[in-house]
Amino acid sequence: MLVLFFLILLLNFVFIFCNKCCSIDLRAPPGFTLVKFNARSLKNVVARKEVASMEKCKEFAESKKGLAFNFGRENFTESSSIEDDLYNSNCIVLDCPEIHNFTALQNATGMKYYSSYPYWLWNNNNLTNGSISCVPRVGLFMFFEDRLNFTDARLSCQNLNGTLAHVISEERTEGLAKFIGNSPTYVGLSSQGEKRNWKNEIDEPLECFDYRAWDRGEPTNSRGCVVLFRKNLRAIPIWRVLPCKLSFPYICEIPPTKVTKHHRKNKKPN
């Protein structure tokens, strides 16, 4: 009877924990949208592969955590070198998408450029207040030097259809820290309800992740909002807990754009 009780208790624990954490692993990949025919991006290459179809290229790009890819085979002239042929795989995965506009795309007959961020930057008029950068194989982020408290920073990001930046991984914390100098900067991690219930901005508990970047002695409070900070440009980036009412610069994470009927109607690839 006692064994049965502990078994039921264990199953309940697994069920509750899985409700909080299992959905993270089941999160759908960002997806890709055709942006332009007869063009390719010259962004840094993550991986190359010969594939049977565009869908296979998309799957390959997702497996490599690419944010864009070139698909197809460029029509080379007779003057093309052997090196050109060797590197002419029909699926080329890129670490970052084109940003702001597509003037950096190179004409390439027979190729197509796909991106996880095909439309957002075209349609948004709020870019003048912040600077936008790509963290390779992670996503696009906007960095604001305007000082706001945590609540107002959160609202500012939501007005961009984004969130305060998710930082619970080494590649995210290290990648974002390269853009902030040594000023404490709000990111999407806080505990504002239950004590020590640290969550990101999409309600994923910190306990569901292995990575931590707490400064020594942190978290110093059971409630508060996290800033990303480094003491100097060579220092390891760390998380610190500060009162949410204080004002600091902040980082917004811009989600990949989902294709809508409006986009299909008004933003056709060139």
HUBELUR-V10096 format. One record per pair of residues at least 24 apart in sequence whose ideal C-beta (glycine too) atoms are under 6 Angstrom apart, sorted by the first residue. I is the first residue (numbers start at 1). J is the second residue. If there is no record, write none. Layout:
# HUBELUR-V10096
I,J + I,J
This chain:
# HUBELUR-V10096
20,205 + 21,208 + 24,204 + 24,208 + 29,62 + 30,116 + 30,256 + 32,58 + 32,114 + 32,116 + 33,118 + 33,259 + 34,112 + 34,114 + 34,269 + 35,113 + 35,115 + 35,118 + 35,269 + 36,105 + 36,113 + 36,269 + 36,270 + 37,112 + 37,269 + 38,109 + 39,105 + 39,108 + 39,113 + 40,70 + 40,106 + 40,108 + 40,111 + 40,113 + 41,68 + 41,94 + 41,98 + 41,105 + 41,113 + 42,106 + 43,94 + 43,96 + 44,95 + 45,92 + 46,93 + 46,95 + 47,93 + 48,89 + 48,92 + 49,89 + 49,91 + 50,89 + 50,90 + 51,91 + 57,91 + 60,91 + 61,93 + 64,93 + 65,137 + 66,93 + 66,94 + 67,96 + 67,97 + 67,116 + 68,94 + 68,97 + 68,115 + 69,93 + 69,94 + 69,114 + 70,111 + 70,113 + 71,112 + 72,110 + 72,111 + 72,112 + 73,110 + 74,108 + 74,110 + 74,111 + 75,109 + 75,110 + 95,136 + 95,137 + 96,134 + 96,136 + 116,256 + 117,256 + 117,257 + 118,257 + 119,257 + 119,263 + 119,267 + 120,257 + 126,160 + 133,179 + 135,175 + 138,171 + 138,172 + 138,175 + 140,254 + 141,165 + 141,251 + 141,253 + 142,252 + 143,179 + 143,251 + 144,249 + 144,250 + 145,249 + 147,247 + 147,248 + 148,247 + 149,245 + 149,247 + 150,186 + 150,225 + 150,244 + 153,186 + 153,250 + 157,252 + 160,252 + 162,252 + 162,253 + 162,254 + 163,188 + 163,201 + 163,253 + 164,188 + 164,201 + 165,251 + 165,253 + 166,200 + 166,253 + 168,209 + 168,211 + 169,211 + 170,211 + 173,213 + 173,237 + 176,251 + 177,230 + 177,237 + 182,230 + 182,232 + 183,249 + 184,227 + 184,229 + 184,248 + 185,227 + 185,228 + 185,248 + 185,249 + 185,251 + 186,227 + 186,248 + 186,250 + 187,226 + 187,228 + 187,251 + 189,226 + 190,225 + 191,223 + 195,222 + 196,222 + 213,238 + 213,239 + 214,239 + 215,240
